[in-house]
Amino acid sequence: MQNTALTFFEKYTQQPTDKFIQLAQSGSARSNYIGIADNQKYIVTQNNNIKENEAFIYLSKIFTSLELNTPHVFATNPDKT
């Protein structure tokens, strides 16, 4: 899973990755990473539960429109994982 997330991150940033660290999982199938490229830090999330991913992206858009403090989704891959 980490290789897929790393490849996605490098494609998004179009920069060599300085660091890519997997965070501890906490109760779901979701894998989270901290990716660092060009002195910018990102959280990269990978999850094979497409329904959960769609819900997260949908709610993020709503919360952002309401100006609530919420993660900004910069990019998603075509298969929604």
N, C-alpha and C positions, 0 to 999 in steps of 0.2 A: 504494500500500500504506500509506503513512504516514497518509493521510486516514482510512482504515478503522481503523487502530490508534488514532489520536487520538480518533475518534468513540467507539470502544469504551471508551477510558480516561475520557473525560468522562462517559459514561453510568455507568460504575462509580463514579467518585468523586462524581458529582453536584455538582462544583465546577468553576469556570472553571479552565482549565489555565494555570499560570504559565509553564511551559516544557515543551517536548516536543522532545527532541533525538535524532536517529538516531545509533546507534553504528555503527562500522565492522563490516561483515560479515566472518566468519572461517570460510570453508570449507563453508558450508551455505546453504540457501535461507532460513534463518531470519533475520528482521529484528528487531533489538532496539532499544529506545528507552528513554530515561530520561524519565519523566513526573513533573512536579512540580505538585502542587495543594495548596493550603492548608498550605504548608510541609512536606509529606510527599513523600518520593521513592519512586518505584516503577520497577521494570523492566517494560516492556511488550514482549511477544514475539509476533511474528506469523509463521506458517509455514503454507504451503498443503499440507504433507505431513502429512495427518491421522494416519497410522500412527505417525509420529515423535512427534507431539503426544500421542497416546494413551499411548505408551510413557513419555514424560516425566512425564505426570500420574500414571500408575500408579506409577512408581518414586519420585516425590516423596512420594506417600502412604506407601509402604512405608518409605522412609528417615526420614520424619517420625515414624512410629510407633516406629522404632528409636532415636529421639532423635539422629539424625545431623544434622550441619549441612547443611541443604538448603534450597533456595528454597521459600517458601510460595506456593502457588497460591491467590490470592484469588478469581479469577473466570475463567471461560472463556466464549467465545461459543457459541451453539447449533450452529454449523457446524464447531466444533472447529478453526478456523484461528487 
